[in-house]
Structures are given as C-alpha cells and as structure tokens.
Amino acid sequence: MQLTDKTIGQWLEYWAETTPDKEYIVYSDRDLRFSWKQFNERVDNMSKGLISIGVTTGTHVGIWATNVPDWLTFLYASAKIGAIAVTVNTNYKQHELEFLTEDSDIHTL
C-alpha cells in the first residue's frame, strides 16, 4: 500500500487550488455550502484565531460541540497548525469532563 506524503492541511490547500469553485461540503439542514476555496479560507481564519490565543504545534485543543459546521473547520485548522484535536463528548457528566481535561492535557477548550 502506498501512503501519501501530504498532510491533511496540504491536501485541503491542493484541492482549493486545483478545484477552487467545486463544492466541497454541504450542510443541507442549514442551507450552507462551501467550495474548496471557501472552506480553505475558513480553515485558515480559524487557524489564525487559534494561533492568536497561544495554540501551537503539539498543543492539545479540545472541541466540545455537537455536529456543527465549525467542528470540521476546527479539525482541519488544528491539523494545519499541528495541534492535537481532542474531541469532548457533549453528554459527559462533570466527573468525566474533569478526567478528560486533566488526562489529555488540554490547553484550550
């Protein structure tokens, strides 16, 4: 099996350059659509925001959200800057959330 040498962020940028106007993702329940170029710009903006609050390569960053469009944006933004995305179950009880935040070394939630 041949593996790729591109990161997730590099693949996103590749498709944003190759097929900028092609639809990438559709959230039909919200009437929201993004082309590859639009989504890449959205990811870059979130990446800049994460960097501005001190997130860097290797930083553990938690996302505590339901299935919303920003969840995927966050995942790609974290990957682009080399941060580690930690997903938090929205149904966690307080003691489960406390364990996760202590055990996973989350910098930002």
Buried (B, 14 or more C-beta within 10 A) or exposed (E): EEEEEEEEBEEBBEBBEEEBEEEBBEEEEEEEEBBBBBBBBBBBEBBEEBBEEEBEEEBBBBBBEEEEBEEBBBBBBBBBBEBBBBBBEEEBEEEEBEEBBEEBEBBBB
